[in-house]
């Protein structure tokens, strides 16, 4: 018994062979659409001109560390100590992002809190906004990690002499214990 769909299939194939423009449009149409959309697609991260508001009294080592961390994700164009001047530049569209570092960032980390960096953006592009949120999240995570690492290193440096004293006391205690074992009760 012959397949009832075979006749329909052969009829349609004959129609396609008779109309080469139809075949061309079926193949080239989607390719052209993909090409047009592909040309406009950007995979790079946007360049985000950024202003950074740092507290006036900040440890120089911490300041350099923050600048290097922020510079990884954002293009730092201004570093100021007044929040208002950075916000004015943001409103004038001289900057796309303003990051305000808290005055007590080290103390926040040492008390077990995360650094609360205020990030303000002036963009209408939702893709740029998504990038800003993602980059800000990774940056704050890295800042917290680096500050904890620095605090841990400082604590280890401060604990170094205490550990040496404890080792000396442990040695004296074991000597005393050995001498007491040799004494007749």
C-alpha positions, 0 to 999 in steps of 0.5 A: 500500500502506498503512503498517502503523504508521498504524493503530497510531498512530491507535489510540493517538491515539484512546486519548489523546484519550479520557483527558485526564488521561493527556495532562495527566499526560504533559505536566505531570508532567515540568514539575512535576518540573523545577519542584521540582528547580529551586526547590532549585537554587542558582547562587550561590557559598556564603558561606564564613566564613574565618579567615586566619593571617598571619605577625607580621612582614609588610610592610604593603603585602603584608598589605593586598594579601593581605587584598584578594585573599582577601576577593574569594573568601572572607568574612574573619571572623578575622585571627590570627597563631597557627595553633592559635586558627584551628584551634580556631575551625574545629573549633568550626564558627565558621569554615568555612575557615582559610587559613595564609599561609607565613612567607616568602611573598615569598621563595618567589616571588622564588626562583621557587616558588609560594606554598604557602598551607595551606587547611583546611576543615570542611564536609560538603557536597560542593558547598561543598568543590568551591567551596572547592577552586576558589576556593582555586586561583584565589586562590593563582594570583592571589596568585602573579601579584600577588607576581610583579608587585610583585617585577617593579615593585621590580626595575624601580625598582632597575634605573632608575638603572643603566639611566640610567648605562648610557645615559650610558656609551653616549653617552660611548662613542659620543662617544669612538668619533666622536673616535677616527674623526677621529684620524689613525692 
